[in-house]
């Protein structure tokens, strides 16, 4: 329960302004009920739900009474709903006793089960960071360093460094625990050089991705695959979940002339593939020619969101702090190169957007009218302590996911851009949206003051070709 809702309700003056908060809370209660009921049903192993104490509908008449009092206005009504919400959560059955989801085993866990046999006798270079952990929390670095099956000889770090804390270029260094060299692939070079690969018989990649085309870890992987192919050494990917699922594919394709470090090759913005599947796709479609082996996960399904995996969330990068942020990222990050804050320097990066010249109520109202499903917009003021608009009071919105299955995050991002263009044509700088969007046709539609329609680009030959080629790279159901 986010008690900031309660504070916000008490601070509002107009009754009409309270209703969106009530609606959001009601939707969250509904989602909570569905989650609890589903978990309890599974925990009861098929028994009649009522026999398991499944009864979470107590909030209905209470909130109906509160809304009625709100319509009459006054602080008493506001206080009533706040107290009732607290009372509701006191009565709701907690899902702690329900059956937890089975933990998905990552590639490193499977490799460990195999006693590292695929790497037997090899001198290994490991591309990893702080997310490279086994199910018991032991790092992939330690596991490969301690085994006598293979010899770990070098480490390679991506953007944000081996510890995942840097937000600028990273220098090469030495790992204190192992005394191994840590070659930065986000510094003077973004590829392993032949000098770095001297004395390496195999490259291993183990990093948690996010599921968006422009998250740079997948480009680091692809560049390393290219260099491994040139050096004629095998490349192993220890697979990990796509935290935002493997079903949804969203956004336009990257134009062929716009490949870069934030777009290795033409893909939709949200590709719906794991790093292992992407490695297979890159190897085939870009004709890399790497001797590729993917150590697949056990137990992962395409419909899984990260919270279905039973794994512990670790921030893959400094500003990727929650599964909600990861779900929103493919759309909200399209604003990254504009003059709007995407929440960096706040507690909710990629869940908050704003600028000093934005009027929160007006912005939130027009966003609600746009009808993007699965999301609620809460108007607010915030002051980033870092990045764009540092120390400046910004108006904007906090975005709350109410239904991740209905939400199309890329459509959300395009809607944010379209609404900003409509409300603030002179203040909002749209030109650099295409740095990450990477599609001239969609960009022109935005410049014309419209929102690109998801269904249109799914008819494009490039998108249809991707869907066909993608099938042969998929590993999981």
PyMOL commands that set and color helices and strands:
alter all, ss='L'
color gray80, all
select helices_A, chain A and resi 4-11+15-43+49-52+59-72+75-91+95-97+107-113+117-119+140-146+217-231+256-258+275-285+306-308+323-335+360-370+409-423+431-437+440-447+454-457+461-471
alter helices_A, ss='H'
color red, helices_A
select strands_A, chain A and resi 123-128+151-157+173-174+181-184+202-206+234-238+250-253+268-270+292-295+352-355+375-383+393-401
alter strands_A, ss='S'
color yellow, strands_A
deselect
rebuild
show_as cartoon
